[in-house]
């Protein structure tokens, strides 16, 4: 009898051991599947949750070239579970290249799913360029938008240096190299060259607005004298589609774009390295308080900032 009890006890231990190994094996197989999906670009669907969903993108502060944001937007392109996009914009604009790059990234997404832009307090200049990448634009009545135009800013210290008795020396390969130069007078040739750059990019901006808003170029140019508009004025001029906010944006996606009401709304998560995250936080929030954002931008600007 004692022998039978020992045998029974051994069998129970063996069964428990087999069960534990089966659990370990199942976990290992599941891990392999997840890793395999991650390697095929399906990780966004698995790790982000199953089922259709609407991704909400926040564009805030000064718009510049952001490779981490662009990577996140590229991931949306490859995620078949994303059925719609809401782009919340609260930005005065930024660099021409930054706005243009963001616009193009959003349009690639827009080729396969609907996008609605929701304007916040300010969506001007490059912020408006971002908005026209959407299929539908909503704004509050008091939203500041428009400011369709391009600007280049520089300073000239020549008069100040003369008063101080300082004579700058510049050796260059051609008369327009590094023009305008803050240490020498700006002549007509330099002004004409810079105006050519501004006019060229202005035509690009106007063309983008005309195409996306389905308006004649001549009409856009009458609106694109650099002025800003309230949301109400923008609606009257055809620059936006509706007065409202996030609720109206979701309603448009469901009733006009055919997005299922069961779709979850999830924020876009951008993976910034720690040092870049601190820089982004400084420039987007503290930077507004501690310094002039305009001083941190180089190149051609599509930005609105009252003096």
C-alpha positions as CSV (number, residue, x, y, z in Angstrom):
1,X,0.0,0.0,0.0
2,X,2.8,2.4,0.8
3,X,4.4,1.6,-2.5
4,X,1.2,2.4,-4.3
5,X,0.9,5.7,-2.5
6,X,4.5,6.6,-3.5
7,X,3.7,5.8,-7.2
8,X,0.5,7.9,-7.1
9,X,2.4,10.8,-5.6
10,X,5.1,10.5,-8.2
11,X,2.5,10.5,-11.0
12,X,0.9,13.7,-9.6
13,X,4.3,15.4,-9.5
14,X,4.9,14.3,-13.0
15,X,1.6,15.7,-14.2
16,X,2.2,19.0,-12.5
17,X,5.7,19.2,-14.1
18,X,4.3,18.5,-17.5
19,X,1.6,21.1,-17.0
20,X,4.2,23.7,-16.1
21,X,6.3,22.9,-19.2
22,X,3.2,23.2,-21.4
23,X,2.5,26.6,-20.0
24,X,6.1,27.7,-20.6
25,X,6.0,26.3,-24.1
26,X,2.7,28.2,-24.9
27,X,4.2,31.4,-23.6
28,X,7.3,30.9,-25.7
29,X,5.2,30.2,-28.9
30,X,3.1,33.4,-28.2
31,X,6.3,35.4,-27.8
32,X,7.7,34.0,-31.1
33,X,4.5,35.0,-32.9
34,X,4.5,38.5,-31.5
35,X,8.2,39.0,-32.4
36,X,7.5,37.6,-35.9
37,X,4.6,40.1,-36.4
38,X,6.8,42.9,-35.2
39,X,9.3,42.0,-37.9
40,X,6.7,42.2,-40.6
41,X,5.4,45.7,-39.6
42,X,2.1,44.4,-38.0
43,X,3.2,45.3,-34.5
44,X,1.1,48.4,-34.5
45,X,-2.0,46.4,-34.8
46,X,-1.1,43.8,-32.2
47,X,0.5,46.0,-29.6
48,X,-1.9,48.9,-30.2
49,X,-5.0,46.8,-29.7
50,X,-7.2,44.8,-32.1
51,X,-10.0,46.2,-34.2
52,X,-10.6,49.5,-36.1
53,X,-9.4,52.7,-34.5
54,X,-9.1,56.4,-35.2
55,X,-5.6,57.9,-34.5
56,X,-5.5,61.3,-33.0
57,X,-2.4,63.4,-33.9
58,X,-1.4,66.5,-32.0
59,X,0.6,69.1,-33.9
60,X,1.6,71.8,-31.4
61,X,4.2,74.6,-31.3
62,X,6.6,75.5,-34.0
63,X,6.7,73.1,-36.9
64,X,10.1,72.0,-38.0
65,X,11.5,68.8,-39.5
66,X,10.8,66.0,-37.0
67,X,12.0,62.6,-38.1
68,X,10.4,60.8,-35.1
69,X,7.0,62.3,-36.0
70,X,7.5,61.3,-39.6
71,X,8.4,57.7,-38.5
72,X,5.2,57.5,-36.5
73,X,3.1,58.8,-39.4
74,X,4.7,56.2,-41.7
75,X,3.7,53.5,-39.2
76,X,0.1,54.7,-39.6
77,X,0.4,54.1,-43.4
78,X,1.2,50.4,-42.7
79,X,-1.5,49.8,-40.1
80,X,-4.6,48.5,-41.8
81,X,-6.6,48.8,-38.5
82,X,-6.4,52.6,-38.7
83,X,-9.7,53.7,-40.3
84,X,-9.5,57.4,-39.8
85,X,-7.3,60.2,-38.5
86,X,-7.9,63.4,-36.5
87,X,-5.2,66.0,-36.7
88,X,-5.4,68.6,-33.8
89,X,-3.4,71.7,-34.7
90,X,-2.4,74.4,-32.4
91,X,0.6,76.0,-34.2
92,X,1.7,79.4,-35.6
93,X,3.6,77.5,-38.3
94,X,7.4,77.1,-38.7
95,X,9.8,76.4,-41.5
96,X,8.6,76.0,-45.1
97,X,10.4,72.6,-45.3
98,X,8.9,71.4,-42.0
99,X,5.4,72.3,-43.1
100,X,5.8,70.9,-46.5
101,X,7.2,67.6,-45.2
102,X,4.4,67.2,-42.7
103,X,1.8,68.0,-45.4
104,X,3.2,65.3,-47.7
105,X,3.3,62.7,-44.9
106,X,-0.3,63.3,-44.0
107,X,-1.4,63.2,-47.7
108,X,0.2,59.8,-48.0
109,X,-2.0,58.6,-45.2
110,X,-5.0,60.4,-46.8
111,X,-4.7,58.4,-49.9
112,X,-6.2,55.3,-48.1
113,X,-8.3,56.7,-45.2
114,X,-10.1,59.9,-44.3
115,X,-8.4,62.7,-42.4
116,X,-10.1,65.6,-40.5
117,X,-8.3,68.6,-39.1
118,X,-9.4,70.2,-35.9
119,X,-7.9,73.7,-35.3
120,X,-7.2,74.9,-31.8
121,X,-6.3,78.4,-30.7
122,X,-3.9,79.0,-33.6
123,X,-3.5,77.2,-36.9
124,X,-1.8,79.8,-39.0
125,X,0.7,79.8,-41.9
126,X,2.5,76.4,-41.6
127,X,-0.3,75.3,-39.2
128,X,-2.8,76.0,-42.0
129,X,-0.6,74.2,-44.5
130,X,-0.9,71.2,-42.2
131,X,-4.7,71.6,-42.0
132,X,-5.2,71.5,-45.8
133,X,-3.7,68.1,-45.9
134,X,-7.0,66.9,-44.3
135,X,-10.2,66.1,-46.2
136,X,-12.3,68.2,-43.8
137,X,-11.3,71.2,-41.6
138,X,-13.1,72.3,-38.5
139,X,-12.2,75.3,-36.4
140,X,-13.6,77.3,-33.5
141,X,-15.1,80.7,-34.2
142,X,-12.2,82.4,-32.4
143,X,-9.5,80.3,-34.0
144,X,-6.7,82.3,-35.6
145,X,-5.8,80.8,-39.0
146,X,-4.8,81.9,-42.5
147,X,-1.6,83.9,-42.8
148,X,-0.9,82.3,-46.1
149,X,2.6,83.5,-47.0
150,X,6.3,83.1,-46.8
151,X,8.8,85.2,-44.9
152,X,12.6,85.6,-44.6
153,X,13.9,87.7,-41.7
154,X,17.4,89.1,-41.2
155,X,19.1,92.0,-39.4
156,X,21.7,94.6,-40.4
157,X,24.2,95.8,-37.9
158,X,26.3,97.9,-40.3
159,X,25.2,101.3,-38.9
160,X,25.8,100.2,-35.3
161,X,29.3,98.8,-36.2
162,X,30.2,102.1,-37.9
163,X,29.3,104.0,-34.7
164,X,31.5,101.7,-32.7
165,X,34.4,102.1,-35.1
166,X,34.2,98.4,-36.1
167,X,34.8,97.6,-39.8
168,X,33.8,94.0,-40.7
169,X,35.8,92.1,-43.3
170,X,34.0,89.7,-45.7
171,X,35.7,87.8,-48.5
172,X,33.3,85.8,-50.7
173,X,33.2,84.1,-54.1
174,X,30.4,86.2,-55.5
175,X,28.4,89.3,-54.7
176,X,25.3,87.3,-53.6
177,X,27.1,84.8,-51.4
178,X,25.7,84.8,-47.9
179,X,23.3,87.6,-48.8
180,X,21.8,89.3,-46.9
181,X,24.7,89.7,-44.6
182,X,24.0,91.4,-41.2
183,X,27.5,93.0,-41.4
184,X,27.2,94.8,-44.7
185,X,24.5,96.9,-46.4
186,X,21.9,95.1,-48.5
187,X,21.9,96.2,-52.1
188,X,19.1,95.9,-54.7
189,X,20.6,92.8,-56.2
190,X,20.5,90.9,-52.9
191,X,16.9,92.1,-52.2
192,X,15.8,90.9,-55.7
193,X,17.4,87.5,-55.2
194,X,15.7,87.0,-51.8
195,X,12.4,88.2,-53.2
196,X,12.8,85.6,-55.9
197,X,13.1,82.8,-53.2
198,X,10.1,84.2,-51.3
199,X,7.9,84.4,-54.5
200,X,8.8,80.9,-55.6
201,X,7.8,79.3,-52.3
202,X,4.8,81.6,-52.0
203,X,3.5,80.2,-55.3
204,X,4.0,76.7,-54.0
205,X,2.0,77.5,-50.9
206,X,-0.8,79.1,-52.9
207,X,-0.9,76.2,-55.3
208,X,-1.3,73.7,-52.3
209,X,-4.2,75.7,-51.0
210,X,-5.8,76.1,-54.4
211,X,-5.6,72.3,-55.0
212,X,-6.7,71.1,-51.6
213,X,-9.5,73.7,-51.2
214,X,-10.6,73.4,-54.9
215,X,-10.3,77.2,-55.3
216,X,-9.0,79.2,-58.3
217,X,-5.4,80.4,-57.8
218,X,-6.5,84.0,-58.3
219,X,-9.0,83.6,-55.5
220,X,-6.4,82.2,-53.1
221,X,-4.0,85.0,-53.9
222,X,-6.6,87.6,-52.9
223,X,-6.8,85.8,-49.5
224,X,-3.0,85.2,-49.3
225,X,-1.8,88.7,-48.4
226,X,-0.4,87.5,-45.1
227,X,-3.4,88.4,-43.0
228,X,-4.9,86.1,-40.4
229,X,-8.6,85.2,-40.2
230,X,-10.9,84.1,-37.4
231,X,-12.6,80.8,-37.8
232,X,-15.8,82.5,-38.8
233,X,-14.0,84.5,-41.5
234,X,-12.1,81.5,-42.7
235,X,-15.4,79.6,-43.1
236,X,-16.9,82.5,-45.1
237,X,-13.9,82.6,-47.4
238,X,-13.8,78.8,-48.0
239,X,-10.6,78.2,-46.1
240,X,-12.3,75.7,-43.7
241,X,-15.4,73.6,-43.8
242,X,-17.1,73.8,-40.4
243,X,-17.3,75.6,-37.1
244,X,-16.7,73.1,-34.3
245,X,-14.2,71.0,-32.4
246,X,-13.3,67.4,-31.7
247,X,-17.0,66.3,-31.4
248,X,-17.7,67.7,-34.9
249,X,-14.6,66.1,-36.3
250,X,-15.6,62.7,-35.0
251,X,-19.2,63.2,-36.3
252,X,-17.8,64.0,-39.8
253,X,-15.7,60.8,-39.8
254,X,-18.7,58.7,-38.8
255,X,-21.4,60.3,-40.9
256,X,-19.6,61.6,-44.0
257,X,-16.4,59.4,-44.3
258,X,-18.1,56.1,-43.3
259,X,-15.9,55.4,-40.3
260,X,-17.5,52.9,-37.9
261,X,-18.8,54.4,-34.7
262,X,-17.3,51.5,-32.8
263,X,-13.7,52.6,-33.7
264,X,-11.6,53.5,-30.7
265,X,-9.9,56.9,-30.6
266,X,-6.3,56.5,-29.7
267,X,-3.5,59.1,-29.5
268,X,-0.4,58.8,-31.7
269,X,2.5,57.8,-29.6
270,X,5.9,59.1,-30.8
271,X,9.0,57.5,-29.4
272,X,11.5,60.3,-28.8
273,X,15.0,59.6,-27.3
274,X,15.3,61.1,-23.9
275,X,17.5,64.0,-25.0
276,X,15.3,64.9,-28.0
277,X,12.2,64.7,-25.7
278,X,13.6,67.3,-23.4
279,X,14.4,69.5,-26.4
280,X,10.9,69.1,-27.8
281,X,9.4,70.0,-24.4
282,X,11.6,73.1,-24.1
283,X,10.9,74.3,-27.5
284,X,7.2,73.6,-27.4
285,X,6.4,75.0,-23.9
286,X,9.2,76.6,-21.9
287,X,10.8,78.0,-25.1
288,X,7.7,80.1,-25.7
289,X,8.2,81.8,-22.3
290,X,11.9,82.1,-22.1
291,X,12.8,83.1,-25.7
292,X,11.5,84.2,-29.0
293,X,10.7,81.2,-31.2
294,X,11.5,83.2,-34.3
295,X,15.1,83.4,-33.3
296,X,15.4,79.6,-33.3
297,X,14.3,79.2,-36.9
298,X,16.5,79.4,-40.0
299,X,15.6,79.4,-43.7
300,X,12.3,80.3,-45.3
301,X,9.5,80.5,-42.8
302,X,5.7,80.0,-43.0
303,X,5.0,81.3,-39.5
304,X,2.7,83.8,-37.9
305,X,3.8,85.6,-34.7
306,X,2.4,89.0,-33.8
307,X,5.0,91.6,-32.8
